[in-house]
Amino acid sequence: MKLSHLKQIIIYLQKFKKISAIYRVSDTIVKIAFDRDDEVYFEMQRSNSRIFKCASYARSKVYNAPFDVVLAKRFNRANILHVELLGGDKIMRFKTSVASAYKEEITFLQFEFTGKYTNVIILDEENVVLEALRHVDLFSSFREVRVGQKLLDVPSAPFEAKEYPLDDVEQFLYDEYAKEEQEKLNSLKKQKISFLNKKLQKLQKLYVQLDDEKELEEEAVKYQHYGNLLLANMHNIKPYQKVLHVDDYDGKSVCIELHKEFSSVALMANSLFSRSKKAKQRALHMHIEKSSLSSKIEHMKLFIHTVEDAKDIAKIQLLFPKNIQTKKVKQNDSIETFLVEGYKVSLGKNEKGNVELLKNARAKDIWLHMKERPSAHVIITTDKQNVPMSVIEGAARLCVDFTMFQKDRYLVDYTPRREVTIQSGANVLYNKYKTIEVDNR
């Protein structure tokens, strides 16, 4: 954090008269509520310290370390006597007082934005350390930070810092939070997109490696023909032969390799017939495998596109939920599962996934589908309770995100699963329904 910015923030903080509440909201962030409801956050991470403001910041847990106990005892409902920048360096010091039944207790709260040695230190009137966010011994620094020890001053900086005037200090504090959140979002997007791209590449590799239907059909015919030729010429085959040269029914010369692992020509012929049958069956079902892989590739591209378009970290967290299933149940790779405000939302990646969703959904679960166009089927698991509209809106957005690349306004129908009648596969009919609009522009 720039020294020039700290000087201007000090002037901004001098308008406050009281610390209403103070506590840690994360391992390195201290929240101070000034004059009841004006909240300022002090991020004290080493080499990334800053001060910011935001509408709200979720408290990760309640901290009860000695530092937090002293922090609450000394500064909750404390009067601010003075705020200053100590020694012209990046050290902000609050001088506070708390009136007790016996006397007025003076305490210093010191925020040190000094790179490697960034710290929050609580001091008494004699400059003796009462507690600190980080304790520092003499092996780590010439300036010991230890409870009960007097704190030495930091040497003055050997240079004159440049000035960076701020038009609006409060807006700067809000912008600091927005900038940090954007950096976190970009980093998270990069991480998740890299993860999804690996999955996409794996699927594309599997698709490329799929056998060609025409080649499989030709292979089936060839092995069937070879088997028939072996049976027709078995009386001419010698036990020691490794290769059979024979003319087929059209007079063309054919070379068939004879494998030693078969004890008789008949067993060898049966092996060729089996290979012919397998090739024929694989050719027959190859279009299903291709269709399944193709739909999974399309789904993964839509997934990447949705992550790229995410406007906040909350959307990324929605797309990558933690601990969806408590029981060890095998996941269906044709279904994607999300959590929207605690509700399980399942989405079909392809026709197989859509069919599975329709088959396994319960009567009161909510079913969603884009209006009058092919789309992913979505199911909200309800456990018989009323589903908040915000959850339905979130599920409808997922339905659109995983169906359409184009940005536009779309309509999504939703209704209880009991109102949906399956015709064939994932084709359905439904009468009683409501419609919601999703604008993803």
C-alpha positions as CSV (number, residue, x, y, z in Angstrom):
1,M,0.0,0.0,0.0
2,K,1.4,3.4,-1.0
3,L,2.4,5.8,1.8
4,S,0.7,8.7,0.0
5,H,-2.6,6.8,0.1
6,L,-2.2,6.0,3.8
7,K,-1.7,9.7,4.6
8,Q,-5.0,10.5,2.8
9,I,-6.9,7.6,4.5
10,I,-5.6,8.9,7.9
11,I,-7.4,12.2,7.2
12,Y,-10.5,10.3,6.2
13,L,-10.4,8.2,9.4
14,Q,-10.0,11.2,11.6
15,K,-13.6,12.1,11.2
16,F,-14.7,9.0,13.3
17,K,-15.1,9.4,17.1
18,K,-15.6,5.8,18.2
19,I,-14.8,2.1,17.4
20,S,-18.2,0.4,17.8
21,A,-17.0,-3.1,17.1
22,I,-13.8,-4.8,16.0
23,Y,-13.0,-8.4,15.1
24,R,-11.3,-10.6,12.5
25,V,-13.4,-11.8,9.6
26,S,-10.6,-14.0,8.2
27,D,-7.1,-15.0,9.2
28,T,-5.6,-11.7,8.0
29,I,-8.6,-9.3,7.7
30,V,-9.7,-7.1,10.7
31,K,-13.0,-5.4,10.4
32,I,-13.7,-2.1,12.3
33,A,-17.2,-0.6,12.6
34,F,-16.7,3.1,13.2
35,D,-19.5,5.2,14.7
36,R,-21.9,2.2,14.7
37,D,-22.2,1.3,11.0
38,D,-19.3,2.7,9.0
39,E,-17.3,-0.4,8.3
40,V,-13.7,-0.4,7.1
41,Y,-11.6,-3.6,6.5
42,F,-7.8,-3.9,7.1
43,E,-6.2,-6.7,5.0
44,M,-2.9,-7.5,6.8
45,Q,-1.6,-10.2,4.5
46,R,2.2,-10.0,4.1
47,S,3.2,-8.2,0.9
48,N,-0.5,-7.6,0.0
49,S,-1.7,-5.4,2.8
50,R,-4.5,-2.8,2.0
51,I,-7.5,-1.0,3.4
52,F,-10.9,-1.4,1.7
53,K,-14.6,-0.9,2.0
54,C,-17.4,-3.1,0.7
55,A,-21.2,-3.6,1.1
56,S,-20.6,-6.8,3.2
57,Y,-17.9,-9.3,3.9
58,A,-18.8,-12.8,5.2
59,R,-17.1,-13.8,8.4
60,S,-15.3,-17.1,7.8
61,K,-15.4,-18.1,11.5
62,V,-15.3,-16.7,15.1
63,Y,-11.7,-16.2,16.2
64,N,-10.8,-16.8,19.9
65,A,-7.1,-16.6,19.9
66,P,-5.4,-14.4,22.6
67,F,-5.0,-11.6,20.0
68,D,-8.8,-11.6,19.4
69,V,-9.7,-11.6,23.1
70,V,-7.4,-8.6,23.8
71,L,-8.7,-6.9,20.6
72,A,-12.3,-7.1,21.7
73,K,-11.6,-6.2,25.3
74,R,-9.5,-3.1,24.5
75,F,-11.3,-1.7,21.5
76,N,-15.0,-2.7,21.4
77,R,-16.9,0.6,22.2
78,A,-13.7,2.5,22.5
79,N,-13.4,6.2,22.0
80,I,-10.9,7.4,19.4
81,L,-8.6,10.0,20.8
82,H,-6.2,10.3,17.9
83,V,-5.3,8.7,14.6
84,E,-1.8,9.3,13.1
85,L,0.8,8.0,10.7
86,L,3.7,7.0,13.0
87,G,7.2,8.4,12.1
88,G,6.1,9.3,8.6
89,D,6.2,5.5,7.7
90,K,3.5,3.0,6.7
91,I,2.4,2.6,10.3
92,M,-1.2,3.7,11.3
93,R,-1.8,4.2,15.0
94,F,-5.1,4.6,16.8
95,K,-5.0,6.0,20.3
96,T,-8.1,4.9,22.1
97,S,-9.7,5.0,25.5
98,V,-12.2,2.8,27.3
99,A,-13.7,4.2,30.5
100,S,-14.0,1.5,33.3
101,A,-15.4,1.8,36.8
102,Y,-12.0,2.6,38.1
103,K,-10.1,4.6,35.5
104,E,-9.7,5.5,31.8
105,E,-7.7,2.9,30.0
106,I,-5.5,4.1,27.1
107,T,-4.5,1.6,24.4
108,F,-2.8,1.9,21.1
109,L,-3.9,-0.1,18.0
110,Q,-1.1,-0.2,15.4
111,F,-1.5,-1.3,11.8
112,E,1.9,-1.8,10.2
113,F,1.8,-2.0,6.4
114,T,5.5,-2.8,6.1
115,G,5.7,-5.6,3.5
116,K,7.4,-8.6,5.0
117,Y,6.8,-7.4,8.6
118,T,3.1,-6.4,8.1
119,N,1.4,-6.7,11.5
120,V,-1.3,-5.6,13.9
121,I,0.0,-4.8,17.3
122,I,-1.8,-3.8,20.5
123,L,0.2,-1.6,22.9
124,D,-0.4,0.0,26.3
125,E,0.5,3.6,27.3
126,E,4.2,2.6,27.9
127,N,4.5,1.1,24.3
128,V,4.6,-2.4,25.8
129,V,3.1,-5.1,23.5
130,L,-0.1,-6.6,24.9
131,E,-0.8,-8.8,21.9
132,A,-0.1,-9.0,18.1
133,L,-1.4,-10.7,15.1
134,R,2.1,-12.0,14.4
135,H,4.8,-12.5,17.1
136,V,8.3,-11.8,15.9
137,D,11.5,-13.0,17.6
138,L,15.0,-11.6,17.5
139,F,16.1,-14.4,15.1
140,S,13.6,-13.0,12.5
141,S,14.1,-9.3,12.9
142,F,16.0,-6.7,15.0
143,R,12.6,-5.4,16.2
144,E,11.1,-8.0,18.6
145,V,7.3,-8.2,18.8
146,R,6.6,-10.2,21.9
147,V,4.0,-9.9,24.7
148,G,5.4,-8.0,27.6
149,Q,8.3,-6.5,25.7
150,K,8.6,-2.8,24.8
151,L,8.2,-2.2,21.0
152,L,11.1,-0.4,19.3
153,D,10.4,2.3,16.7
154,V,10.9,1.6,13.0
155,P,13.8,3.5,11.5
156,S,12.8,6.3,9.2
157,A,12.7,5.6,5.4
158,P,15.8,6.8,3.6
159,F,13.8,8.3,0.7
160,E,11.0,10.7,0.1
161,A,7.8,9.0,-1.1
162,K,6.0,10.3,-4.1
163,E,2.5,11.8,-3.7
164,Y,-0.5,10.2,-5.4
165,P,-3.6,12.5,-4.7
166,L,-7.0,10.8,-4.4
167,D,-10.1,12.6,-5.6
168,D,-12.4,10.6,-3.3
169,V,-10.9,8.5,-0.5
170,E,-14.1,6.5,0.2
171,Q,-14.5,5.6,-3.4
172,F,-10.8,4.6,-3.5
173,L,-11.5,2.2,-0.6
174,Y,-14.5,0.7,-2.5
175,D,-12.4,0.4,-5.6
176,E,-9.6,-1.4,-3.7
177,Y,-12.1,-4.1,-2.9
178,A,-13.5,-4.3,-6.4
179,K,-10.0,-4.5,-7.9
180,E,-9.0,-7.3,-5.5
181,E,-12.2,-9.2,-6.2
182,Q,-11.7,-8.9,-9.9
183,E,-8.1,-10.2,-9.6
184,K,-9.4,-13.2,-7.5
185,L,-12.2,-13.8,-10.1
186,N,-9.7,-13.7,-13.0
187,S,-7.4,-16.1,-11.1
188,L,-10.2,-18.5,-10.3
189,K,-11.5,-18.4,-13.9
190,K,-8.1,-19.2,-15.2
191,Q,-7.8,-22.2,-12.8
192,K,-11.2,-23.6,-13.6
193,I,-11.0,-23.1,-17.3
194,S,-7.6,-24.9,-17.3
195,F,-9.2,-27.8,-15.4
196,L,-12.2,-27.9,-17.9
197,N,-9.9,-27.6,-21.0
198,K,-8.1,-30.7,-19.8
199,K,-11.4,-32.6,-19.6
200,L,-12.4,-31.2,-23.0
201,Q,-9.1,-32.3,-24.6
202,K,-9.5,-35.8,-23.1
203,L,-13.0,-36.1,-24.6
204,Q,-11.9,-34.8,-28.0
205,K,-9.0,-37.3,-28.0
206,L,-11.5,-40.1,-27.2
207,Y,-13.7,-38.9,-30.1
208,V,-10.8,-38.8,-32.6
209,Q,-9.7,-42.4,-31.5
210,L,-13.2,-43.9,-32.1
211,D,-13.2,-46.6,-34.8
212,D,-14.6,-45.8,-38.2
213,E,-18.0,-47.5,-38.8
214,K,-17.1,-48.4,-42.4
215,E,-13.8,-49.9,-41.4
216,L,-15.5,-52.0,-38.7
217,E,-18.1,-53.3,-41.2
218,E,-15.3,-54.2,-43.6
219,E,-13.5,-55.9,-40.7
220,A,-16.6,-57.9,-39.8
221,V,-17.0,-59.1,-43.4
222,K,-13.2,-60.0,-43.7
223,Y,-13.1,-62.1,-40.5
224,Q,-16.3,-63.9,-41.4
225,H,-14.9,-64.7,-44.8
226,Y,-11.5,-65.9,-43.3
227,G,-13.4,-68.2,-40.9
228,N,-15.3,-69.8,-43.7
229,L,-12.1,-70.3,-45.7
230,L,-10.4,-72.0,-42.8
231,L,-13.3,-74.4,-42.3
232,A,-13.5,-75.1,-46.1
233,N,-9.7,-75.9,-46.2
234,M,-9.2,-77.5,-42.8
235,H,-8.3,-80.9,-44.4
236,N,-5.4,-79.3,-46.2
237,I,-3.9,-77.5,-43.2
238,K,-0.8,-79.2,-41.7
239,P,-0.3,-79.0,-37.8
240,Y,3.0,-77.2,-38.2
241,Q,1.8,-74.5,-40.6
242,K,2.0,-70.9,-39.6
243,V,0.4,-69.3,-42.7
244,L,-2.4,-70.6,-45.0
245,H,-2.2,-69.5,-48.6
246,V,-5.5,-70.2,-50.3
247,D,-7.7,-69.0,-53.2
248,D,-11.1,-67.6,-52.1
249,Y,-14.4,-68.2,-53.8
250,D,-13.6,-65.5,-56.4
251,G,-10.2,-66.9,-57.3
252,K,-8.2,-64.3,-55.4
253,S,-5.2,-65.4,-53.4
254,V,-5.7,-64.9,-49.6
255,C,-3.0,-65.2,-46.8
256,I,-4.4,-66.2,-43.3
257,E,-2.1,-66.2,-40.3
258,L,-2.5,-69.4,-38.2
259,H,-2.1,-68.8,-34.4
260,K,-0.4,-71.4,-32.2
261,E,-2.6,-70.8,-29.2
262,F,-5.5,-72.6,-30.9
263,S,-5.4,-76.4,-30.7
264,S,-7.5,-76.9,-33.8
265,V,-8.5,-75.2,-37.0
266,A,-12.2,-75.2,-35.8
267,L,-11.3,-73.2,-32.7
268,M,-9.3,-70.8,-34.8
269,A,-12.3,-70.3,-37.2
270,N,-14.6,-69.8,-34.2
271,S,-12.2,-67.1,-33.0
272,L,-12.5,-65.3,-36.3
273,F,-16.3,-65.6,-36.3
274,S,-16.3,-64.0,-32.8
275,R,-14.1,-61.1,-34.0
276,S,-16.4,-60.6,-36.9
277,K,-19.4,-60.5,-34.6
278,K,-17.8,-58.0,-32.3
279,A,-16.8,-55.7,-35.1
280,K,-20.3,-55.9,-36.6
281,Q,-21.9,-55.0,-33.2
282,R,-19.4,-52.2,-32.6
283,A,-20.2,-50.8,-36.0
284,L,-23.9,-51.1,-35.3
285,H,-23.6,-49.1,-32.0
286,M,-20.8,-46.7,-33.0
287,H,-23.2,-43.9,-33.8
288,I,-24.5,-44.0,-30.2
289,E,-21.0,-43.7,-28.8
290,K,-20.2,-40.9,-31.2
291,S,-23.4,-39.1,-30.3
292,S,-22.7,-39.4,-26.6
293,L,-19.2,-38.2,-26.8
294,S,-20.2,-35.3,-29.2
295,S,-22.9,-34.1,-26.7
296,K,-20.4,-34.3,-23.8
297,I,-17.9,-32.2,-25.8
298,E,-20.6,-29.7,-26.6
299,H,-21.6,-29.6,-22.9
300,M,-17.9,-29.0,-21.9
301,K,-17.6,-26.1,-24.4
302,L,-20.8,-24.6,-22.9
303,F,-19.4,-25.1,-19.4
304,I,-16.1,-23.2,-20.3
305,H,-18.2,-20.5,-22.0
306,T,-20.3,-20.1,-18.8
307,V,-17.2,-19.8,-16.6
308,E,-15.7,-17.3,-19.0
309,D,-18.9,-15.2,-18.7
310,A,-19.1,-15.4,-14.9
311,K,-19.3,-11.9,-13.4
312,D,-18.5,-12.8,-9.8
313,I,-16.9,-15.5,-7.6
314,A,-20.3,-16.6,-6.4
315,K,-21.2,-17.9,-9.9
316,I,-17.9,-19.9,-10.1
317,Q,-18.7,-21.4,-6.7
318,L,-22.2,-22.3,-7.9
319,L,-20.7,-24.1,-11.0
320,F,-18.2,-26.0,-8.8
321,P,-20.0,-27.0,-5.7
322,K,-18.3,-28.9,-2.8
323,N,-19.5,-32.1,-1.2
324,I,-22.7,-32.5,-3.2
325,Q,-23.2,-36.1,-2.1
326,T,-22.7,-37.3,1.4
327,K,-23.2,-41.0,0.5
328,K,-20.7,-42.8,-1.6
329,V,-22.9,-43.1,-4.7
330,K,-21.4,-43.5,-8.2
331,Q,-21.8,-40.3,-10.1
332,N,-23.6,-40.4,-13.5
333,D,-21.2,-38.9,-16.1
334,S,-24.2,-37.8,-18.2
335,I,-25.5,-35.5,-15.4
336,E,-24.0,-32.3,-14.0
337,T,-24.9,-31.4,-10.5
338,F,-24.9,-27.9,-8.8
339,L,-26.0,-26.3,-5.6
340,V,-28.2,-23.2,-5.8
341,E,-28.8,-21.7,-2.3
342,G,-28.5,-25.2,-0.8
343,Y,-30.8,-26.9,-3.3
344,K,-29.5,-29.7,-5.5
345,V,-29.9,-28.8,-9.1
346,S,-29.2,-31.5,-11.7
347,L,-28.7,-30.9,-15.5
348,G,-28.6,-33.4,-18.3
349,K,-25.4,-33.2,-20.4
350,N,-27.0,-35.3,-23.3
351,E,-30.1,-37.3,-24.1
352,K,-29.0,-40.1,-21.9
353,G,-28.6,-37.7,-18.9
354,N,-32.0,-36.1,-19.7
355,V,-33.7,-39.5,-19.7
356,E,-32.0,-40.4,-16.4
357,L,-33.2,-37.2,-14.8
358,L,-36.8,-37.7,-15.9
359,K,-36.7,-41.3,-14.8
360,N,-35.3,-40.7,-11.3
361,A,-37.0,-37.4,-10.4
362,R,-39.8,-37.4,-7.8
363,A,-43.3,-36.1,-8.3
364,K,-42.7,-32.8,-6.4
365,D,-39.3,-32.1,-7.9
366,I,-39.3,-29.1,-10.2
367,W,-38.6,-29.7,-13.9
368,L,-37.2,-27.0,-16.2
369,H,-36.8,-26.8,-20.0
370,M,-36.4,-24.0,-22.5
371,K,-39.6,-23.0,-24.2
372,E,-40.3,-24.5,-27.6
373,R,-36.7,-25.4,-28.4
374,P,-34.3,-28.3,-27.7
375,S,-32.5,-27.8,-24.4
376,A,-30.9,-29.5,-21.4
377,H,-33.5,-30.8,-18.9
378,V,-33.0,-29.5,-15.4
379,I,-34.4,-30.9,-12.1
380,I,-34.5,-29.1,-8.7
381,T,-34.7,-31.6,-5.9
382,T,-37.2,-30.2,-3.5
383,D,-37.9,-32.7,-0.6
384,K,-41.5,-31.5,-0.7
385,Q,-40.8,-27.9,0.4
386,N,-41.7,-24.8,-1.5
387,V,-38.7,-23.7,-3.7
388,P,-37.8,-20.0,-3.5
389,M,-38.1,-18.0,-6.7
390,S,-34.4,-17.1,-6.6
391,V,-33.5,-20.9,-6.8
392,I,-35.9,-21.4,-9.8
393,E,-34.3,-18.3,-11.5
394,G,-30.8,-19.8,-10.8
395,A,-31.8,-23.2,-12.3
396,A,-33.4,-21.5,-15.3
397,R,-30.2,-19.6,-15.9
398,L,-28.2,-22.8,-15.8
399,C,-30.6,-24.4,-18.3
400,V,-29.9,-21.5,-20.7
401,D,-26.2,-21.3,-20.0
402,F,-25.7,-25.0,-20.8
403,T,-27.8,-24.9,-24.0
404,M,-27.1,-21.6,-25.8
405,F,-23.9,-19.8,-26.7
406,Q,-25.7,-16.7,-28.0
407,K,-26.6,-13.8,-25.7
408,D,-30.3,-13.0,-25.8
409,R,-33.5,-13.1,-23.8
410,Y,-34.9,-16.7,-23.5
411,L,-38.0,-18.2,-22.0
412,V,-37.8,-21.3,-19.7
413,D,-40.8,-23.3,-18.6
414,Y,-41.0,-25.0,-15.2
415,T,-43.5,-27.3,-13.5
416,P,-43.5,-30.1,-11.0
417,R,-42.2,-33.4,-12.4
418,R,-45.6,-35.1,-12.0
419,E,-47.0,-32.8,-14.7
420,V,-44.5,-34.0,-17.3
421,T,-45.4,-37.0,-19.4
422,I,-42.6,-38.9,-21.2
423,Q,-43.4,-39.7,-24.9
424,S,-40.2,-41.4,-26.0
425,G,-36.6,-40.9,-24.8
426,A,-36.3,-37.3,-23.5
427,N,-39.3,-36.1,-25.6
428,V,-42.1,-35.0,-23.2
429,L,-45.5,-33.4,-23.0
430,Y,-46.6,-31.0,-20.2
431,N,-49.7,-28.8,-19.7
432,K,-49.7,-27.0,-16.4
433,Y,-46.6,-24.8,-16.2
434,K,-45.2,-21.4,-15.6
435,T,-42.6,-19.5,-17.6
436,I,-39.7,-17.4,-16.6
437,E,-37.5,-15.1,-18.7
438,V,-33.7,-15.3,-18.6
439,D,-31.7,-12.5,-20.0
440,N,-28.0,-13.5,-20.4
441,R,-26.9,-10.5,-22.4
